[in-house]
Amino acid sequence: MRAASAVTAGLALAGLLAGGVAAATLPDSAEKTRQKLSWGRCSADQKALNEAGARCAKVTVPLDYADPGGRTIQIAVSRIKAKSPGERRGILLSNPGGPGGTGLANTLALRPALKDVADRYDLIGFDPRFLGESTPVTCGKTPRPTPPPESTGPRKDFEAAVRSARDTARRCQEHGDNARLLPHASTRNVARDMDAIRAALGERTLSYYGISYGADLGAVYTQLFPRRADRFVLDSSTDPAATQYELFQRSGAPAEAALDGQAGQVGSDVRKLLDRAERRPIAVDGQRLNAPLLRILFKQLVQHEENDPQLASVVGDLKKAAAGELDKPGPALAALLELLASPDLESSMVGGAIFMCGDGGWPAGGWPKNPETYWKNMQRSRATEPVFGPYVNGMIAPCAFWGAEPREPGTEIGNAVPVLMLQARYDNNVPYDGALALHRKLTGSRLLTADIRSHGVYGRGNDGLTPVACADRTVNAYLRDGKLPAADFTCPRPTDEAAKNEGER
């Protein structure tokens, strides 16, 4: 959340940064020691960047910004120069969310949605500290996953999750030099790294697009470096007064509503499948799917309206599998099974845990230490959220056992930096109320609402989803001209806008 991916005239920096490094000193020191970057071909793994003619480099930053002369780490950066030098605005960075998402090629991936706006910026991608091609943190060899037993129960499944979380935390803490590195995995430090990238590129300001956790990261940047923020777009953000655990908990009710809004028997069938899987996991194509795994799959599928046919297909296949009548899973279920078996899934989850557990507060942190707290919340949620309550209230991350303590508190939000915010009204990953809360704190922001069920509003066509053309136009106009909408407004549903345009022809 997430929270991966997509903000904010009194700049009371001292109050906002209490307990942290004084942000006002960071840009000056960075400018004084501007480093010479060595640009070259990107790594072989970055095929899209190389095909686009990008160049890559490493920016050296302090491990601990409170000790700028101490140990350093490196941040992997990519750049595609502006094609319209006479209209060049500056640099555009982005973050794809997570937390834990790598982003070296992310700004390039936005280019189809940006259209001609892309030509006006140097498109800058970067892997956040400890992820991807930046100085990495890994958590040792992942043990071979133990398949769910043929018979189980909710408490047994929970105890297995606790064992897994404890083992992940132990491996992360004990592996290599992680004990020294992990306390510096925080959103505030990623924001500082972004500003170091800006300084290394010799730019006075930076522009930015972030989605989900990336939106929250952008909001943090505008608090630490308000005078360095140029044109900022925050897509699908969260309530800055909530902890990461609370944010997960709040996603259960809208996900349940999205499932109950499905036509036909889908919601009822899902609950029956979970009742079965909580006793006997469902065997599909050589894998056994217990209730926790099914909840993850269903949560993934209800995020976007366009996934409704896939959800129905998956539920149909699972019903056949539970009855012993499924010969071969259909494309939708087969893709999800492939994802569950992918080694990339574990590494992305570890990357998320590094930041979810390492932050001292919003946009992460706040995880209970006692495993029984999770269990009680899971059981309590079943009355109103039988499908997703046990998942969003459970031990999603290994933070209860995390050995590294955060070095700083979370970030307090409150200034008038101009920001364009986007939010889907029926987002069941980061609910709409959270964006409203952040919008109230960012007094210079404008909020564009999309009347759809989606996680992410801008550039949906890039992912094969129905574009919200009104949102795409608004973002591009802001990035091109620098003018925010005069007031908050709501985009029509994509189907309504398409019908209107057709009627006007």
DOMARMI-978888 format. One line per 2 residues: number of its first residue (from 1); their letters; for each residue x, y, z of C-alpha. Coordinates in nm, 4 decimals, decimal comma, padded with zeros to 6 digits. Layout:
<atoms>
NUM) A) X Y Z | ...
</atoms>
This chain:
<atoms>
1) MR) 00,0000 00,0000 00,0000 | 00,0241 -00,0242 00,0092
3) AA) 00,1257 00,2231 00,0341 | 00,2563 00,1372 -00,2772
5) SA) 00,3289 00,4336 -00,5674 | 00,0491 00,7909 -00,6740
7) VT) -00,0024 01,6932 -00,2385 | 00,1069 01,9382 -00,0291
9) AG) 00,2281 02,9750 00,3355 | 00,3570 02,9216 00,6636
11) LA) 00,6357 02,6692 00,6417 | 00,6930 02,5862 01,0068
13) LA) 00,9779 02,3452 00,9400 | 01,1070 02,3342 01,2933
15) GL) 00,7758 02,2100 01,4235 | 00,7215 01,9628 01,1397
17) LA) 01,0656 01,8092 01,1754 | 01,0871 01,7827 01,5522
19) GG) 01,3146 01,4969 01,6419 | 01,4610 01,4682 01,2909
21) VA) 01,7289 01,6222 01,0752 | 01,6646 01,9877 00,9943
23) AA) 01,5510 01,9672 00,6339 | 01,6592 02,3217 00,5557
25) TL) 02,0231 02,2192 00,5989 | 02,0037 01,9249 00,3628
27) PD) 01,9681 02,0988 00,0243 | 02,2417 02,3509 00,1052
29) SA) 02,4900 02,0843 00,2081 | 02,3961 01,8750 -00,0934
31) EK) 02,4556 02,1658 -00,3292 | 02,7931 02,2439 -00,1736
33) TR) 02,9125 01,8889 -00,2308 | 02,7421 01,8235 -00,5642
35) QK) 02,8700 01,4933 -00,6920 | 02,9720 01,4123 -01,0459
37) LS) 02,7601 01,1271 -01,1736 | 02,8968 00,8615 -01,4054
39) WG) 02,6226 00,7945 -01,6609 | 02,6270 00,4778 -01,8665
41) RC) 02,4152 00,2063 -02,0181 | 02,1593 00,0635 -01,7769
43) SA) 02,1948 -00,2949 -01,6564 | 02,0950 -00,5805 -01,8841
45) DQ) 01,7858 -00,6397 -01,6698 | 01,6549 -00,2932 -01,7651
47) KA) 01,5591 -00,3801 -02,1212 | 01,2872 -00,1145 -02,1556
49) LN) 01,5194 00,1606 -02,0341 | 01,7975 00,0605 -02,2701
51) EA) 01,5591 00,0407 -02,5647 | 01,4364 00,3916 -02,4803
53) GA) 01,7901 00,5279 -02,4786 | 01,8025 00,5891 -02,1038
55) RC) 02,1265 00,6283 -01,9120 | 02,1805 00,5067 -01,5584
57) AK) 02,4009 00,6133 -01,2679 | 02,4392 00,5801 -00,8913
59) VT) 02,3879 00,8694 -00,6502 | 02,5802 00,8430 -00,3237
61) VP) 02,3791 00,9383 -00,0131 | 02,4348 00,9127 00,3633
63) LD) 02,3087 00,5981 00,5296 | 02,2169 00,8217 00,8231
65) YA) 02,1329 01,1827 00,7371 | 02,2059 01,2776 01,0988
67) DP) 02,5650 01,1717 01,0283 | 02,6318 01,3101 00,6776
69) GG) 03,0043 01,2387 00,7011 | 02,9543 00,8752 00,7963
71) RT) 02,8747 00,5614 00,6013 | 02,7184 00,6025 00,2567
73) IQ) 02,4957 00,3930 00,0336 | 02,4048 00,4219 -00,3349
75) IA) 02,0737 00,4960 -00,5059 | 02,0252 00,3642 -00,8605
77) VS) 01,8932 00,6346 -01,0941 | 01,7850 00,6392 -01,4596
79) RI) 01,7376 00,9377 -01,6891 | 01,5718 00,9978 -02,0249
81) KA) 01,6406 01,3551 -02,1289 | 01,3641 01,5906 -02,2384
83) KS) 01,2992 01,5916 -02,6122 | 01,1897 01,9556 -02,6192
85) PG) 01,4840 02,1499 -02,4721 | 01,3186 02,4851 -02,5457
87) ER) 01,0114 02,3835 -02,3417 | 01,1962 02,1809 -02,0781
89) RG) 01,0422 02,2199 -01,7339 | 01,2892 02,0197 -01,5244
91) IL) 01,2952 01,6689 -01,3802 | 01,0024 01,4350 -01,3117
93) LS) 01,0470 01,1565 -01,0569 | 00,7956 00,8886 -00,9630
95) NP) 00,7325 00,6024 -00,7229 | 00,5110 00,2991 -00,7983
97) GG) 00,3999 00,2320 -00,4408 | 00,4340 -00,0673 -00,2170
99) PG) 00,6130 00,0117 00,0009 | 00,8830 -00,2030 -00,1485
101) GT) 00,8272 -00,1265 -00,5153 | 01,1321 -00,0680 -00,7314
103) GL) 01,1094 00,2280 -00,9652 | 01,4102 00,2527 -01,1955
105) AN) 01,1881 00,2182 -01,5038 | 00,8675 00,3536 -01,3505
107) TL) 00,8766 00,7084 -01,4864 | 00,9465 00,5688 -01,8327
109) AL) 00,6378 00,3482 -01,7943 | 00,4273 00,6617 -01,7452
111) RP) 00,5240 00,7990 -02,0855 | 00,2185 00,6679 -02,2779
113) AL) -00,0126 00,8487 -02,0335 | 00,2044 01,1615 -02,0210
115) KD) 00,1958 01,1967 -02,4021 | 00,3609 01,5220 -02,5133
117) VA) 00,4237 01,6239 -02,1500 | 00,6939 01,3587 -02,1321
119) DR) 00,8998 01,5576 -02,3817 | 00,9191 01,8538 -02,1413
121) YD) 01,0858 01,6707 -01,8551 | 01,3910 01,4641 -01,7908
123) LI) 01,2196 01,1412 -01,6851 | 01,3991 01,0206 -01,3716
125) GF) 01,3486 00,6742 -01,2286 | 01,5040 00,5471 -00,9082
127) DP) 01,5083 00,2409 -00,6874 | 01,4453 00,3450 -00,3261
129) RF) 01,7229 00,2708 -00,0804 | 01,7778 -00,0999 -00,0084
131) LG) 01,5669 -00,2094 -00,3077 | 01,6456 -00,3226 -00,6613
133) ES) 01,9765 -00,1933 -00,7943 | 02,0325 00,0488 -00,5067
135) TP) 02,2433 -00,0694 -00,2121 | 02,0378 -00,3802 -00,1312
137) VT) 01,9029 -00,5332 00,1843 | 01,8172 -00,8999 00,1601
139) CG) 01,6949 -01,1286 00,4320 | 01,8948 -01,4437 00,3708
141) KT) 01,7798 -01,7579 00,2019 | 01,4070 -01,8040 00,2096
143) PR) 01,3111 -02,1455 00,3444 | 01,1214 -02,3709 00,1081
145) PT) 00,7536 -02,2944 00,1662 | 00,5622 -02,5623 00,3522
147) PP) 00,2406 -02,6442 00,1677 | -00,0788 -02,6156 00,3729
149) PE) -00,1809 -02,9440 00,5353 | -00,4759 -03,1407 00,4043
151) ST) -00,6787 -03,0409 00,7105 | -00,6437 -02,7257 00,9158
153) GP) -00,8344 -02,4580 01,1071 | -00,8292 -02,0789 01,1529
155) RK) -00,6117 -02,0959 01,4664 | -00,3653 -02,3351 01,3015
157) DF) -00,3421 -02,1075 00,9982 | -00,2818 -01,8083 01,2252
159) EA) -00,0065 -01,9845 01,4213 | 00,1629 -02,0776 01,0930
161) AV) 00,1524 -01,7074 00,9920 | 00,3080 -01,6090 01,3274
163) RS) 00,5903 -01,8611 01,2800 | 00,6549 -01,7327 00,9296
165) AR) 00,6562 -01,3678 01,0445 | 00,8928 -01,4443 01,3310
167) DT) 01,1282 -01,6313 01,0964 | 01,1263 -01,3495 00,8388
169) AR) 01,2064 -01,0907 01,1064 | 01,4893 -01,3057 01,2409
171) RC) 01,6403 -01,3638 00,8977 | 01,6184 -00,9944 00,8121
173) QE) 01,7834 -00,8881 01,1366 | 02,0624 -01,1449 01,1323
175) HG) 02,1599 -01,1455 00,7651 | 02,4800 -00,9682 00,6671
177) DN) 02,5059 -00,6105 00,7915 | 02,1294 -00,5630 00,8177
179) AR) 02,1307 -00,4742 01,1867 | 02,3084 -00,1490 01,0949
181) LL) 02,1087 -00,0834 00,7778 | 01,7486 -00,1556 00,8745
183) PH) 01,7008 00,1339 01,1204 | 01,7558 00,3696 00,8257
185) AS) 01,4783 00,2223 00,6077 | 01,2183 00,4963 00,6380
187) TR) 00,9984 00,7076 00,4154 | 01,1645 01,0231 00,5430
189) NV) 01,5019 00,8921 00,4288 | 01,3651 00,7969 00,0863
191) AR) 01,2333 01,1533 00,0552 | 01,5778 01,2826 00,1505
193) DM) 01,7308 01,0530 -00,1112 | 01,4968 01,2064 -00,3683
195) DA) 01,6263 01,5478 -00,2745 | 01,9842 01,4227 -00,3033
197) IR) 01,9006 01,3059 -00,6568 | 01,7672 01,6537 -00,7328
199) AA) 02,0853 01,8159 -00,6016 | 02,3124 01,5716 -00,7871
201) LG) 02,1323 01,6608 -01,1107 | 02,1841 02,0308 -01,0432
203) ER) 01,8137 02,1106 -01,0333 | 01,6535 02,3738 -00,8118
205) TL) 01,3242 02,1816 -00,7783 | 01,1702 01,8496 -00,8779
207) SY) 00,8281 01,7399 -01,0021 | 00,6747 01,4088 -00,9039
209) YG) 00,4024 01,1488 -00,9571 | 00,3389 00,8859 -00,6900
211) IS) 00,0678 00,6268 -00,6451 | -00,0485 00,4592 -00,3223
213) YG) 00,2522 00,4472 -00,0880 | 00,4249 00,6574 -00,3531
215) AD) 00,1583 00,9262 -00,2992 | 00,2302 00,9272 00,0727
217) LG) 00,6024 00,9473 -00,0009 | 00,5339 01,2548 -00,2140
219) AV) 00,3397 01,4139 00,0707 | 00,6348 01,3522 00,3032
221) YT) 00,8696 01,5194 00,0541 | 00,6525 01,8302 00,0464
223) QL) 00,6827 01,8558 00,4240 | 01,0594 01,8081 00,4396
225) FP) 01,1416 02,0158 00,1310 | 00,8456 02,2453 00,0588
227) RR) 01,0518 02,4958 -00,1402 | 01,1951 02,2191 -00,3603
229) AD) 00,8555 02,0770 -00,4636 | 00,7485 02,1915 -00,8101
231) RF) 00,4492 02,0090 -00,9643 | 00,3376 01,7166 -00,7464
233) VL) 00,0669 01,4613 -00,8263 | -00,0499 01,2246 -00,5501
235) DS) -00,2660 00,9360 -00,6682 | -00,4509 00,7214 -00,4104
237) ST) -00,3232 00,8360 -00,0731 | -00,3984 00,7592 00,2912
239) DP) -00,5005 00,9202 00,6187 | -00,1906 01,0751 00,7800
241) AA) -00,3412 01,0266 01,1274 | -00,3596 00,6472 01,0896
243) TQ) -00,0947 00,3808 01,1416 | -00,0094 00,1328 00,8695
245) YE) -00,1955 -00,1415 01,0562 | -00,5024 00,0798 01,0930
247) LF) -00,4910 00,1565 00,7217 | -00,4949 -00,2146 00,6409
249) QR) -00,7835 -00,2692 00,8818 | -00,9860 00,0093 00,7187
251) SG) -00,9589 -00,1554 00,3765 | -01,1706 -00,4526 00,4851
253) AP) -01,5167 -00,2930 00,4837 | -01,4959 -00,1375 00,1328
255) AE) -01,3539 -00,4621 -00,0057 | -01,6442 -00,6509 00,1500
257) AA) -01,8864 -00,4003 -00,0038 | -01,7244 -00,4428 -00,3445
259) LD) -01,7655 -00,8202 -00,3214 | -02,1261 -00,7951 -00,2048
261) GQ) -02,1984 -00,5637 -00,4975 | -02,1169 -00,8379 -00,7477
263) AG) -02,4014 -00,9721 -00,9549 | -02,5202 -01,3264 -00,9070
265) QV) -02,3822 -01,5708 -00,6548 | -02,0181 -01,4595 -00,6459
267) GS) -02,0182 -01,3235 -00,2895 | -02,2085 -01,6220 -00,1525
269) DV) -01,9816 -01,8653 -00,3366 | -01,6708 -01,6924 -00,2023
271) RK) -01,7908 -01,7313 00,1559 | -01,8722 -02,0990 00,1000
273) LL) -01,5265 -02,1592 -00,0494 | -01,3613 -01,9951 00,2504
275) DR) -01,5697 -02,2012 00,4939 | -01,4460 -02,5118 00,3166
277) AE) -01,0829 -02,3966 00,2901 | -01,0673 -02,3118 00,6605
279) RR) -01,1136 -02,6835 00,7253 | -00,9728 -02,8472 00,4121
281) PI) -00,7566 -02,6447 00,1690 | -00,8623 -02,6683 -00,1947
283) AV) -00,6250 -02,8570 -00,4243 | -00,5676 -02,6879 -00,7609
285) DG) -00,3078 -02,7906 -01,0175 | -00,0671 -02,9376 -00,7615
287) QR) -00,1117 -02,6562 -00,5073 | -00,3239 -02,6465 -00,1939
289) LN) -00,4989 -02,3178 -00,1262 | -00,5955 -02,2518 00,2334
291) AP) -00,8242 -01,9714 00,3461 | -00,5468 -01,7114 00,4014
293) LL) -00,4208 -01,7630 00,0450 | -00,7711 -01,7427 -00,0988
295) RI) -00,8363 -01,4172 00,0858 | -00,5229 -01,2659 -00,0683
297) LF) -00,6370 -01,3717 -00,4165 | -00,9894 -01,2380 -00,3695
299) KQ) -00,8592 -00,9089 -00,2279 | -00,6426 -00,8662 -00,5366
301) LV) -00,9360 -00,9281 -00,7686 | -01,1893 -00,6885 -00,6119
303) QH) -00,9641 -00,3828 -00,6473 | -01,0693 -00,2941 -01,0023
305) EE) -01,4110 -00,3093 -01,1654 | -01,2542 -00,4530 -01,4776
307) ND) -01,1483 -00,7620 -01,2794 | -01,5057 -00,8700 -01,2070
309) PQ) -01,5161 -01,1246 -01,4927 | -01,1841 -01,2713 -01,3735
311) LA) -01,3192 -01,2950 -01,0198 | -01,6227 -01,4842 -01,1425
313) SV) -01,3985 -01,7151 -01,3471 | -01,1680 -01,7842 -01,0523
315) VG) -01,4598 -01,8550 -00,8202 | -01,6095 -02,0913 -01,0782
317) DL) -01,2810 -02,2815 -01,1118 | -01,2396 -02,3048 -00,7352
319) KK) -01,5906 -02,4441 -00,6945 | -01,5066 -02,7159 -00,9466
321) AA) -01,1744 -02,7832 -00,7754 | -01,3432 -02,8155 -00,4357
323) AG) -01,5766 -03,0726 -00,5876 | -01,2870 -03,2566 -00,7521
325) EL) -01,4127 -03,1667 -01,0998 | -01,1465 -02,9232 -01,2293
327) DK) -00,9125 -03,0667 -01,4907 | -00,7198 -02,7464 -01,5635
329) PG) -00,7507 -02,3938 -01,4189 | -00,8595 -02,1188 -01,6519
331) PA) -00,6288 -01,8307 -01,7491 | -00,7250 -01,6050 -01,4556
333) LA) -00,6665 -01,8662 -01,1853 | -00,3573 -02,0005 -01,3613
335) AL) -00,2020 -01,6519 -01,3581 | -00,2691 -01,6135 -00,9858
337) LE) -00,1218 -01,9556 -00,9106 | 00,1883 -01,8587 -01,1077
339) LL) 00,2158 -01,5416 -00,9010 | 00,1924 -01,7360 -00,5758
341) AS) 00,4710 -01,9666 -00,6901 | 00,6973 -01,6845 -00,8127
343) PD) 01,0219 -01,6205 -00,6222 | 00,9676 -01,2485 -00,6912
345) LE) 00,6650 -01,2523 -00,4596 | 00,8737 -01,3264 -00,1514
347) SS) 01,1328 -01,0597 -00,2351 | 00,8630 -00,7954 -00,2900
349) MV) 00,7001 -00,8848 00,0418 | 01,0343 -00,8546 00,2202
351) GG) 01,0938 -00,5183 00,0522 | 00,7577 -00,4005 00,1808
353) AI) 00,8298 -00,5251 00,5317 | 01,1577 -00,3324 00,5455
355) FM) 00,9674 -00,0038 00,5214 | 00,6392 -00,1007 00,6872
357) CG) 00,8291 -00,2106 00,9961 | 01,1058 00,0491 00,9816
359) DG) 00,8992 00,3682 00,9886 | 00,8169 00,5433 01,3128
361) GW) 00,4717 00,6471 01,1953 | 00,2711 00,7515 00,8893
363) PA) 00,2899 00,6407 00,6168 | 00,3919 00,3160 00,7877
365) GG) 00,4595 00,1780 01,1337 | 00,2192 00,1275 01,4241
367) WP) 00,2096 -00,2524 01,4314 | 00,1018 -00,4272 01,7550
369) KN) 00,3729 -00,6308 01,9248 | 00,1482 -00,8957 02,0772
371) PE) 00,0371 -01,1642 01,8287 | -00,2821 -01,2186 02,0257
373) TY) -00,3912 -00,8647 01,9363 | -00,4034 -00,9695 01,5721
375) WK) -00,5926 -01,2877 01,6522 | -00,8566 -01,1050 01,8571
377) NM) -00,9023 -00,8438 01,5852 | -00,9313 -01,1150 01,3198
379) QR) -01,1999 -01,3007 01,5122 | -01,3898 -00,9830 01,6004
381) SR) -01,3973 -00,8767 01,2338 | -01,5694 -01,1933 01,1147
383) AT) -01,9142 -01,0676 01,2188 | -01,9162 -00,7819 00,9670
385) EP) -01,6286 -00,8713 00,7304 | -01,6261 -01,2515 00,7010
387) VF) -01,4265 -01,2562 00,3765 | -01,1608 -00,9894 00,4209
389) GP) -01,1657 -00,9127 00,7946 | -00,9379 -01,2019 00,8947
391) YV) -00,6884 -01,0935 00,6278 | -00,6693 -00,7166 00,6853
393) NG) -00,6631 -00,7611 01,0644 | -00,4022 -01,0377 01,0509
395) MI) -00,0251 -01,0495 01,0679 | 00,0341 -00,9148 00,7184
397) AP) 00,3931 -00,8086 00,7956 | 00,6584 -00,9418 01,0375
399) CA) 00,6657 -00,6118 01,2279 | 00,5611 -00,7615 01,5624
401) FW) 00,9027 -00,9286 01,5772 | 01,1124 -00,6632 01,4018
403) GA) 01,4375 -00,6103 01,5870 | 01,5260 -00,2683 01,4436
405) EP) 01,3680 00,0311 01,6156 | 01,2814 00,3412 01,4052
407) RE) 01,5255 00,6304 01,4435 | 01,2633 00,9016 01,3880
409) PG) 00,8926 00,9589 01,4453 | 00,6483 00,9761 01,1592
411) TE) 00,5855 01,2892 00,9568 | 00,3279 01,5465 01,0621
413) IG) 00,1390 01,6907 00,7667 | 00,0336 02,0517 00,7356
415) NA) 00,1339 02,3159 00,4818 | 00,0101 02,4891 00,1693
417) VP) 00,2409 02,3473 -00,0987 | 00,0323 02,3219 -00,4212
419) VL) -00,0481 01,9587 -00,4995 | -00,2899 01,7737 -00,7297
421) ML) -00,4548 01,4777 -00,5556 | -00,6432 01,1966 -00,7307
423) QA) -00,8655 00,9375 -00,5651 | -01,1167 00,6765 -00,6743
425) RY) -01,4318 00,7083 -00,4660 | -01,4647 00,3310 -00,4247
427) DN) -01,0985 00,2440 -00,3739 | -01,0965 -00,0574 -00,1402
429) NV) -00,7212 -00,0602 -00,0955 | -00,6799 00,2941 00,0387
431) PY) -01,0343 00,4158 00,1132 | -01,1629 00,7552 00,0019
433) DG) -01,1955 00,8954 00,3544 | -00,8182 00,8727 00,3952
435) AL) -00,7580 01,0924 00,0926 | -01,0072 01,3456 00,2264
437) AL) -00,8152 01,3546 00,5554 | -00,4849 01,4177 00,3764
439) HR) -00,6509 01,6760 00,1496 | -00,7636 01,8745 00,4542
441) KL) -00,4069 01,8785 00,5875 | -00,2572 01,9819 00,2532
443) TG) -00,4312 02,3172 00,2366 | -00,2875 02,4060 -00,1033
445) SR) -00,4092 02,0869 -00,2682 | -00,6911 02,0194 -00,5134
447) LL) -00,8725 01,6853 -00,5133 | -00,9937 01,5135 -00,8294
449) TA) -01,2380 01,2313 -00,7546 | -01,3085 00,9476 -00,9980
451) DI) -01,6447 00,7722 -00,9499 | -01,5029 00,4250 -01,0006
453) RS) -01,3815 00,1218 -00,8052 | -01,0094 00,1273 -00,8628
455) HG) -00,6757 00,1606 -00,6913 | -00,5100 00,4308 -00,8978
457) VY) -00,6705 00,6883 -01,1248 | -00,4065 00,8285 -01,3619
459) GR) -00,2779 00,6315 -01,6595 | -00,5059 00,3311 -01,6105
461) GN) -00,4837 00,2602 -01,9820 | -00,1158 00,1737 -01,9321
463) DG) -00,2317 -00,1321 -01,7339 | -00,5021 -00,2398 -01,9764
465) LT) -00,7780 -00,0791 -01,7660 | -01,0360 00,1733 -01,8831
467) PV) -00,8746 00,5198 -01,8782 | -01,0314 00,8029 -01,6832
469) AC) -00,9719 01,0494 -01,9652 | -01,0819 01,3471 -01,7561
471) AD) -00,8153 01,2642 -01,4954 | -00,5440 01,2020 -01,7535
473) RT) -00,6140 01,5389 -01,9163 | -00,6102 01,7200 -01,5819
475) VN) -00,2797 01,5677 -01,4701 | -00,1127 01,6412 -01,8021
477) AY) -00,2414 01,9983 -01,8094 | -00,1049 02,0544 -01,4581
479) LR) 00,2345 01,9054 -01,5399 | 00,2451 02,1053 -01,8641
481) DG) 00,1146 02,4438 -01,7482 | 00,1502 02,4367 -01,3692
483) KL) -00,2079 02,5431 -01,3014 | -00,4151 02,3503 -01,0507
485) PA) -00,7919 02,3207 -01,1061 | -00,9801 02,6159 -00,9590
487) AD) -01,1671 02,3841 -00,7202 | -01,2095 02,0195 -00,6290
489) FT) -01,4186 01,8277 -00,8814 | -01,5385 01,4809 -00,9811
491) CP) -01,4678 01,3143 -01,3139 | -01,7588 01,1275 -01,4724
493) RP) -01,7400 00,7537 -01,4984 | -01,5397 00,6562 -01,8093
495) TD) -01,8463 00,4981 -01,9720 | -02,0522 00,8140 -01,9123
497) EA) -01,7799 01,0358 -02,0578 | -01,7445 00,8104 -02,3632
499) AK) -02,1220 00,8214 -02,4210 | -02,1233 01,2006 -02,3883
501) NE) -01,8398 01,2372 -02,6375 | -02,0137 01,0036 -02,8812
503) GE) -02,3341 01,2060 -02,8528 | -02,1515 01,5285 -02,9328
505) R) -02,0089 01,3974 -03,2609
</atoms>
